[in-house]
Amino acid sequence: MDARQIISAIRDGQTLDRNALNWFAAGLANGDVSDAQAGAFAMAVLLNGLGPEGRVDLTLAMQNSGQTLRWSLNGPVVDKHSTGGLGDCVSLVLAPALAACGAYVPMISGRGLGHTGGTLDKIEAIPGLNTHLDEQQLRRVIDVAGCVVAGASEHIAPADRRLYAVRDVTGTVESIDLITASILSKKLASGIDHLVLDVKTGSGAFMTLEKDAVELAKALTDTANFAGCRTNALVTDMNQPLASSVGNALEVAETMRVLTGEKNGALADMTIALGGIALVCSGLAKDVESGADMIAKTLADGRAAEKFGLMVGAMGGPVRFVEDWRRFLPEATVIREMLAPNAGYISAIDGQAIGLVVVGLGGGRQVESDKIDLSVGLSEVLPLGARVEKGQPMLRIHAAREAQADIVEAQLREVIKINVNAPDVPALIRQRIA
């Protein structure tokens, strides 16, 4: 076979057989497919799609481009994935909470794509923590903590490793077929039996329209269930940051506040909702309500925080991170409050623009090779509907330089709106897809 023929077939709207996609995934993994061909493939799929059968075939081909883990544990093997949003650090809270309930969570995560942050980038704000684990190290962390948040090794879905990097720099992140194959190839290769998905919609999501998010949720659940992994999804709102912080170290701080019972809010609510579904899917809870209650109790009594601390220590981070986390996280050089220009209600937040502001601060990648500044971002962002008085802080900017903070403040004043009337605030959870 030839990569050019496969790309041309997709470009021309032809249906590919399974063997062609198997060959292309193998070529991504072994280097027979060039970066230019990978980019052309991604663009052709974005424009013309693969169809439901082709989507399944690509997912399985990418999964089978490397090794698949097998687990023999005394509990269900469970995972969670979000399609990406602002202030979405649920994975860091939910993985230890599920482990505290008796599940095992080998969470293979990714880095930032487009305007959204990546779970790996966030957890790497913890000094010394290593997310590049081989299979033996991965299994050791699971034995110690019951959960692990790590990157895919070079042996796990290597075809996705190539395609994932290309998508971020070629404007092809939004393809439902590529999103589905990317997410599920890694998840299935990690050997999980059960999966819960958080599919975002709104101004800060890749799928800004709810109908598109529902389409993606159905594509993901249908594909995963076809592959034998019991999967449910929530379609959730991303018209504002989920946590009140956006940025790598700042979101780890939000994680710690929830894990230690210092803070509740939307981040805790989303963790509890997704965790309840995951526990039902995996047979650890009889219904969603009792599952949600189990997750909430692990946050309240410190068991989830204990699991998080065990995981951090087993991954090379500080062994007493949970007890003294503020001392370990990096801080930006410049921290500045942005004050409300007039009284009113926070009526609109352009989520994508907020994400790009953080990228511009250095908290995300403009190109694949960029080094991230883990300390920068936004904190204490007031939510939609919040009442503000003139001169009241609306958020804090964390920047490396004063000039950078000046630019960001001007940008933020264009994308966060204040109105005299209170807005209708969208529900956090829109739909559940089984």
N, C-alpha and C positions, 0 to 999 in steps of 0.2 A: 504493500500500500504506500501511498504518498500523501504527505500532509497537505500539499496544495490541492489535491483532488478532494480531500475531506472538507477543507475550507471552502472550496468552490461549490461543493454540493450544498453546504449549509447556506452559503450566500445566495444560491439560486432556489432555495426553498425546498430542496429535495430531502427525502427521508433517508436517514443513515441506518445501516444495520448495526447490530451489536458488535460485530467484529471490527468495524471501522472505529467505533468509539473506544473499544478495548485497545486497538493499535495506537490510537492517538494518546490515550492516557499513559500507556507504556512508554511512548515517545517523549511525553512530558517528563516522566520519571527518569528515563535513561539518557536524556539529552538529544535524542534523534530529532525532536521538535525544537526549533529555535525560539528565542524570545519573540522575534517578529512574527513567526507563525502562530505562537500562542496568543499574541495580541490580536492577530487577524481572526483567529478562531473565536476568541471571546467577543469581538465586535460582531461577527456574523451571527453568533448565538443570540446576542443582545437584540439584534435587528430582526431576526427571523424565527428564533426559538427552535426547540428540538421536539416539542410535543411531549405528552405524558410518558409514552414508552421510551422515547429518547432520553428524557430526563432521568428515568430509572436506570437506563443502561449506562449513562454517563456517571451517575452516582456510584453504581456498583463497579464500574471500570476504574474509577479513581480510588475507591476503597481497595480494590484488589491490585492496585499498582504497587503496593507494599505489603507489609505483614499486618495481620489482625490479631490483637491480643485475645487471650482466653483466660478467664478467671475461674477460680474454684474457691469461693468464699462462703461464709455462713450467713449470707444476707444478699438482698438484691443489688445489682449493679445499675446505678441510676445516673442520669446526667440532665443538665439543663443548658439551653442555649438561647441567647437573645440575638435578634437581628441587628442590634446596635442602636444606641441612642445617646442622649446627653445625660451625664450624671448617673449612668446605669451601671452601678457596681453591685447589682443583685447577686451575681455569681459568687463574689467574695463572701457574701453573707450566707447564701443558701447552701453552698457546698458543705461547710462545717455544720450547719443546722441539720441537713439531711443525714450526715454522718452521725450526729448525736442521736438521731432517731433509729439508727440501726442499718442505714443504707451504706453502700460503698460508692464513692463518687470519683471516678478517674476523669476529671474534667480537662479535656484537651481543648485549649483555647487559642485565640488568635490575637493579632496586633491590630492597631487602629486602621480603619478603612475610611477614606474620604474625610468627612467632618466628625466622625464618631471615634471615641476612644476604644482601645483594645484592652481586654482583661489582663493580658500578659504585661503590657506596658504599665498598667496600674500596679499590679502586685510586685513588679520589679522596682517600684519606689521603696520597697523595704530593703535596707542595705544587706548585702551578702546573700540574698535569696536567689537561688538558681532555678530557672524554669526550663533549662536545657537538660532534661533528664533522659537517660537511657532506660531500657525496659527494667533492668534490675533496680535502678534507683526509683523508678516510678512505683514498682511493687513494694519497695521498702517504705516509702512514704504512706502508701495505702495501708500497710500493716501497722504503722505507727499511729496514724491519725484518722484513717477511714476515708480520707479525701485528699485530693491533690489537684492543683491548678497548674498545668504545665503546657508547654508548647508541644506540637507534634514532633516526634523525633524524625530523623531523616528516613526512617523505615516505615513510618505511619503515613499512609496516603501521600507519597512523595509527589504524585501528579498534582495534587492540590497545592502543595507548597509552591510549585512553579506558577500555577495559574492564579493563586491568591495574590501573589506579589504583582503579577502583570495587571490584574483587574484594577488595582488601586491607582495605577499610573496611566491607564488607557481609557478611563471614563466608562468602564463596563461593570461597575459594582452593582448596578440596579437590576441586572438580568435575573429573573426568577429561576431559570434553569441553572445558571451558574451559582447563584446563592444556594439553591437546594443541594446541588452536587457538592459544593464546597463544605457546607455545614455537615451534611450527613455522611460524606465519605470519611471524614475524621471521626465523627461520632461512632459510626458503625465499626470502623477499624479499631476503636478503643475497647471494643468488646462489651458494650452496654446492652442491657436487656430492656430498659425503660428510659423514656426521654420526655421531658416537658419543654415546650418552646414558648418564648415570649416574642411575638411578632409585633413590631412597633408601627404606629401610624401617626401622622401629624407632621408639623413643620420641621421637627428635628429628626425625622425618620427617613430612611431611604424610600419607603412607600408612604408618600404623603397622603394619599387618598385611602380611605378605609377599604374600599372595594379591592384595591390592589393588595393591601395587607392581608385581606381575607383570602384572596387568590393564592398568595404566597403561603399562608398558613395551611391551606388545603393541599398545596403541592408538597409541602414538607411532611405533613402528617400522612398523606396517601403514600408517598415514596417510602417513608420510614416504616410504616405498617406493612407495606408490601415486602420489605426486606426482613420482616420478623421482629422489629423493635417496636414494642407497644408505645405509642406516642400520642400525646394531647398537646394542644396549643391554646394560648390566650392571645387575643388581639388587644393591644393596650395602647394607651395614649402617650404620644411623645410631642405634644405641643409646648412643652416646657421641660427643663431638666427634671429627671426623676428625683435625684438628691439635690440638695441646695448647693452643691459644689460640682464644678466641671474641671477636670484636670487630674493627672495621675496620682500624685501624693495626696492631693486634696480629697480625692474620692476614697483613698484608703483611710483617711481620717474619718470620713463619713461612715465607712464600713465599721470602723472600730467603735464609733459612737452608738451604732445600732447593736453591735455584738455585745457591748458592755452595758446595755440598758440605759445609756445616757440620752438617747434620742429615738423617737419613733417617726411617724410621718409616712410619706409615700414609699420610701425605700423599704421600710419594714413591712408595709402593707403588701407590696408586690412580692417580697420574699415569702411572706406567709401564704399568699394566694397560690403562687407557683409551687411552693413546697407541699401544700395540702393536696394538690393534684398529683404531684410526683409520688407522694406516699400512697395514694389510692391506686395509682397505676402499678406500683411495685408490690402491692399487697400488704403494706405495713400499716394501713389505716382502712377502716371500713367504709368511710365516706369522706367527702372533701372537707366537711366542717370539722370532723375529728382530726383529720390530717393537718388542717390549718392550726388547730389548737395545739397539736403536738409540736409544730414548728415554733409557734409563739412561746411555748414554755421553754424551749431550748434557748431562746433569746433572753427570756426573763431570768432564768436561773443560772446562766453562765456556762451551760454545757457546750453551746455552739462556740463561744469565745475560747473555751478550753481546747476544742478540736482545732480551731484556727491557729492557736498558739503552737499546738503539737505539729501541725502541718508546716508552719513557718520555720520552726526549729529543725524539722527533718529535711527541709529544703535549703538549709544553710543560713537562714536568717537568725536574728537574735532570739535566744531561747526564752527571754523574758519580754518579748515584744508586746504581748497583750497587756502586761502589767505597766509598761512604761512607754507606750507607743509614740507619744508626742516627742520624746527625746530622739527617736530614731528617724523620723520622716524629714526629708529635706524641705527647707523653706526658701521662698523666693527672696531676692534682694530688696525688691520694692513691693510694698503692700499698701494699696490705696483704696479708700472708700469712694464709691461713685454716688453722689447725692442726687435726690430727686429734684428736678427743676421746678416742679409745681406740685400741688396737692392733687390727689385723685386715686384711681385704682390702676394696678398693673393690668392692662387690657390685652396686650399681645406681646409675645416673645417669638422672634424669628429663630427657630431652633437651629436650622442649618447655618445661619449667619453666626450664631453664638458658637457653634462648633468650629467654624472656620476662624473665628477670632482666637480661640484657644490654639488652633493649629498655628496661626500667625505669631502667637506668643512663643512658639517653640514646643508646645505641648503635644503636637502631632507631626506627621510627616507631609512635607510638600512633595518630596520624591522618595523613592524606596530607601535610599541610602542615608537619609537624614537621621541625625542623632537627636533624640528627644530630651528636652529639659523637663525633668520629672516634677519640678517644684512649681511650675507656672500654672495659671488657670484662673478660675473665678470661684469665689466662695460666698456663702450667705446670700445667695441669689433669692430675692423675694419671689414667691409663686404668683401665678395668675390669680387675679381677684384680690390680692393684698392691697389694703388701704395704706397710702403713704402721704405724709405731710411734706411740704416744701422743705428741702434741706435734710430730709431723713435719708440714711444710707439705703440704697437699693441692692448693692452687692459690694464685694471687695475684689479688686484686681490684684493678681499676684504676677509680677513681671520681673524680668532680669534687669531692665533699665528704665529710668524715668521717661525717656523719650518713647520707649515702647508702650508704656502705660498711657501716655498722652494720646497716641494713635488709637489704642484700643478703646479708651474712654469715648473718643469721638465716634468710633464705629458703633459702640454699644448704644449710644444715645439715639442712633438711627434705627435700631432693631428692637428696642424695648419701648413699648408705647404706654403712656399714661392717659387715662380718659376720666372724665367726670363721672361717668356711669360705670357701675360694676359689670363686668362681662359675665357671660355664661361660661362656666368652667367645665370642660368635657370630663366625663367619667373616666376614671383611671383604667378600668377594665371594660372593653367594648363588647367582645364576644369570646366564647369558648368553642374551639374546634376539636372534635374527637376524631 
